[in-house]
Amino acid sequence: MHINNNYLNLKDSYLFATVANKVAAYKEANPDKKIIRLDIGDVTLPLCQAVVDAMKAASDEMGKKETFRGYAPYQGYDFIQNAVAGYYKNRQVDLDLTEIFVSDGAKSDIGNILDIFSADNQVLIPDPVYPVYVDTNIMAGRRTSYLDAKEENGFLPVPGPDTKGDIIYICSPNNPTGAVYNKIQLKAWVDFAVKNNAVILFDAAYEAFIDDAELPKSIYEIEGAKQCAIEFGSLSKTAGFTGTRCGYTIVPHELVSEGVSLNSLWLRRQSTKFNGSPYIIQRGAEAVFSPEGQRQTKENIAYYKENARLISQALDKMGIWYTGGQHSPYIWFKCPNNLGSWEFFDLLLDKAQLTGTPGEGFGANGKGFFRLTGFGSKEDVQEAVKRLAGIMSMM
Ligand code: MLT
């Protein structure tokens, strides 16, 4: 046998695994110190009551012969597809139920979607960005090029005269920078994709953090997007499903290339390699979209946003430039004294027992930047900003 040599082109470990290993080593050497972790974007508030009640009721159904269910439909039960369609309808986006594919989360779908595209596509990935886009393309041996996201363009690159790409990744609100595309900027990408027969893979995992009605939460709010974009939605950050796992992918019927519907290819792929998200989880997900579920999840999001605001406020006081923190749980800032991002990571861990994610882990343009998340507890965030201010005052 021969291994997939492309794996040898990856970094030794996944970014958040590297961070976790460093934290574990520090903990072992310093068992009495309390570390505050604002690195991986993992939620800390429990599932809301509407979700818990729905999952309990679904568990009971699974324990009775009359209501027990076996394999779920490949694209998800119609109750959850209807709930997702209703959520989009509130934003004037009409979806056919067969355009909605319920899954075990956006991360797997974002990696798996590459199955339906030819290996010789040119892939365009913003830098910095969520490392899964880059790593999954390296695994598949694809040619990738990078779109520069920098301070000068507010970390929101738009297509220029020399831009080339067949598969384009866009994440808005962005992970890691927290920057959000407006409608004009997104329209530029949609026009580019339609003109060049390219596809946009739009990661909407953080849409629930947008508070401004003028900012698009879905790419389908932009005219023409159904002809060129696949959208990935997630309940992880919206409703605390990081450990529960449920997301959805929208593949519009209008998205056709060389006479072939991408929706039919994705259905073929999913029905062959995926057996559906569990019934109990799908019932919990349905509850997220109910009026009471929406009210409760919004409360949790407001809590995380308040944490992000506390961090932003502290950076303002320290005179440190940053993006995000407003329509996003992430705050992205420059490391002090021109420190490298891993250097700053080590310093913060060692001197303040505080962790964030080194910007460099998200791409070359992340060098010298650092990401903090608002997903901790309020008490931890309050303590973290004190520790951060203490470190900054010594620099
Ligand atoms: C992050 O911290 O960037 C995310 O939690 C990673 C993920 O969503 O997989």
Residues whose N, C-alpha, C, O or C-beta is under 5 A from the ligand:
A	BS01	MLT	D39 I40 G41 D42 K107 N175
